[in-house]
């Protein structure tokens, strides 16, 4: 894929994604730009389907939506609220530890810097970038499995891991697309560009794609 195609690709996907359901974490940020809600929603979303994340987030935030309120919940209350998200026992511990650390070390506020966010339990680069971009509106590139897979499938980058993809995208992706890139590619990956047998026949950007690693499509 030629680098300059990215402008046409983003324009086409921006138009098309209006008919797709946006990721739940983005919905949380759209309704109320609160870095804490973005942070906790993203922790819940890891290895969990979006519908399950949405139900768990709504249930938990109905009980508490600040670090101070959430730290007053018992382990059992949090587990019951977020079940059946993946690894809900571990995520409960992480959430309560995050709240404690935010209160003890950050005055109850979520940091707005990647390096500080990475110090929190259960927070990797994907989560940190989502908090920075969706929670604070600052520049960042969130790379999850969809972004890593699709960017390589297009031939826009040639990388082996999400971290390598983030580095490559920071070097070449125009900054005007940084914040929206994750939301756009996640929706695209969930609706058209599947990991196996992508829907190339209805893909709005198929003519720009190198189809790297695609063995069969429909």
C-alpha positions in Angstrom: 0.0 0.0 0.0 1.3 3.4 -0.9 1.5 5.7 2.1 -0.5 8.5 0.5 -3.5 6.2 0.2 -4.1 6.7 3.9 -6.0 9.9 3.3 -8.5 8.3 1.0 -8.8 5.3 3.3 -9.6 7.4 6.3 -12.1 9.5 4.4 -13.9 6.4 3.2 -13.9 4.7 6.5 -15.0 7.8 8.3 -18.1 8.0 6.1 -18.8 4.2 6.3 -18.4 3.8 10.1 -21.5 6.0 10.7 -23.6 2.8 10.2 -21.4 0.7 12.6 -21.7 0.7 16.3 -18.8 2.4 17.9 -16.8 0.7 20.6 -18.2 0.9 24.1 -15.2 2.8 25.6 -15.7 5.5 22.9 -19.4 5.7 23.8 -18.4 6.3 27.5 -16.1 9.1 26.5 -18.6 10.6 24.1 -21.3 10.8 26.8 -19.0 12.1 29.5 -15.3 12.9 29.0 -14.1 11.5 32.2 -10.6 9.9 32.2 -11.5 7.7 35.2 -14.5 6.2 33.4 -12.4 5.7 30.3 -9.7 4.0 32.3 -12.0 1.6 34.1 -14.0 0.8 31.0 -10.9 -0.1 29.1 -9.6 -2.3 31.9 -12.9 -4.2 31.8 -12.8 -4.4 28.0 -9.5 -6.4 27.8 -10.2 -9.9 26.4 -14.0 -9.2 26.7 -16.7 -8.7 24.1 -18.0 -5.2 23.7 -21.5 -6.1 24.7 -20.3 -7.7 27.9 -18.0 -4.7 28.6 -20.9 -2.3 28.2 -23.2 -4.2 30.6 -20.4 -4.5 33.2 -19.4 -0.9 33.0 -23.0 0.4 33.3 -23.6 -1.8 36.3 -20.4 -0.8 38.0 -20.7 2.9 37.3 -24.3 2.8 38.7 -22.6 1.9 42.0 -19.6 4.2 41.9 -18.1 6.5 39.3 -15.2 8.1 41.1 -12.1 6.5 42.7 -13.2 7.5 46.2 -16.7 5.9 45.7 -15.3 2.8 44.1 -12.7 2.2 46.8 -15.6 2.0 49.3 -17.1 -1.0 47.5 -16.2 -4.5 48.6 -14.5 -7.0 46.4 -17.7 -9.0 46.3 -19.7 -5.9 45.1 -17.3 -5.2 42.3 -17.1 -8.8 41.2 -20.8 -9.1 41.1 -21.1 -5.9 39.1 -18.6 -6.8 36.4 -19.3 -10.5 36.0 -19.0 -12.1 33.4 -16.1 -10.1 32.0 -13.0 -12.1 31.3 -10.7 -12.5 34.3 -13.2 -10.7 36.5 -11.5 -11.8 39.8 -8.2 -10.3 38.6 -9.8 -7.2 37.2 -11.6 -6.5 40.4 -8.3 -6.5 42.3 -6.8 -4.2 39.6 -9.7 -1.8 39.7 -9.6 -1.5 43.5 -5.8 -1.1 43.5 -6.0 1.5 40.8 -8.5 3.5 42.9 -6.3 3.3 46.0 -3.2 4.4 44.1 -5.1 7.3 42.4 -6.2 8.5 45.8 -2.9 8.0 47.6 -0.5 9.2 44.9 -2.5 11.4 42.4 -5.0 13.2 44.6 -7.8 11.2 43.1 -7.0 12.3 39.5 -6.1 10.0 36.6 -2.7 10.9 35.1 -2.6 12.3 31.6 0.8 11.0 30.7 1.5 7.6 29.2 4.5 6.8 31.5 2.5 7.6 34.6 -0.5 5.6 33.5 1.7 2.6 32.8 2.5 2.4 36.5 -1.1 1.5 37.3 -2.0 -2.2 37.7 -3.3 -3.8 34.6 -2.6 -0.8 32.4 -0.6 -1.4 29.2 0.0 0.9 26.3 -3.4 0.3 24.7 -5.2 1.4 27.8 -2.9 4.3 28.5 -3.3 5.7 25.0 -7.1 5.4 25.2 -7.1 7.3 28.4 -4.9 10.0 26.9 -6.9 10.3 23.7 -10.5 9.7 24.7 -10.2 10.9 28.3 -8.1 14.0 27.8 -8.3 14.7 24.0 -4.5 14.6 23.7 -2.6 13.1 20.8 -1.8 9.4 21.0 -2.2 6.2 19.0 -4.0 3.3 20.6 -3.0 0.0 19.0 -5.1 -3.1 19.8 -5.3 -6.3 17.8 -7.6 -4.8 15.2 -5.2 -1.8 14.6 -2.2 -4.0 14.5 -3.7 -6.6 12.2 -5.4 -4.2 9.7 -2.4 -1.8 9.4 -0.2 -4.8 8.5 -2.9 -6.4 6.2 -3.1 -3.1 4.3 0.7 -3.1 4.0 0.9 0.3 5.6 3.3 -1.1 8.2 5.3 -4.2 8.5 5.5 -5.1 12.2 5.4 -8.1 14.5 3.7 -6.7 17.6 1.2 -4.0 18.7 4.1 -2.0 20.3 6.1 -2.1 17.1 3.0 -1.0 15.2 2.5 2.0 17.6 6.1 3.0 17.0 5.7 2.7 13.2 2.4 4.6 13.1 3.8 7.4 15.2 6.5 7.8 12.6 4.3 7.9 9.5 0.5 8.3 10.3 -0.5 12.0 9.9 -1.3 13.4 13.3 -4.8 14.4 12.1 -5.8 10.8 12.3 -4.1 9.7 15.5 -7.0 9.9 17.8 -9.7 8.5 15.5 -7.5 5.7 14.1 -8.3 3.2 16.8 -12.1 3.7 16.8 -12.2 3.6 13.1 -10.2 0.4 12.7 -11.9 -1.4 15.6 -15.3 -0.8 14.0 -13.9 -1.7 10.6 -12.4 -4.9 12.0 -15.6 -5.9 13.9 -17.8 -5.4 10.8 -15.8 -6.0 7.7 -12.1 -6.8 8.0 -12.4 -9.9 10.1 -9.2 -11.8 11.2 -10.3 -14.8 9.1 -12.2 -14.6 5.8 -12.6 -10.8 5.7 -15.5 -9.4 3.7 -13.4 -8.0 0.9 -16.3 -8.0 -1.6 -18.0 -5.2 0.4 -14.9 -3.4 1.7 -14.9 0.3 1.0 -11.1 0.4 0.8 -10.3 -3.0 -0.8 -8.6 -1.4 -3.8 -5.9 0.1 -1.5 -5.3 -3.0 0.4 -2.3 -5.4 -0.2 -4.2 -8.2 1.6 -1.1 -9.3 3.4 -1.7 -12.7 5.0 -5.2 -13.1 3.6 -5.7 -16.7 2.5 -9.4 -16.5 1.8 -12.1 -13.9 1.7 -15.7 -13.4 0.8 
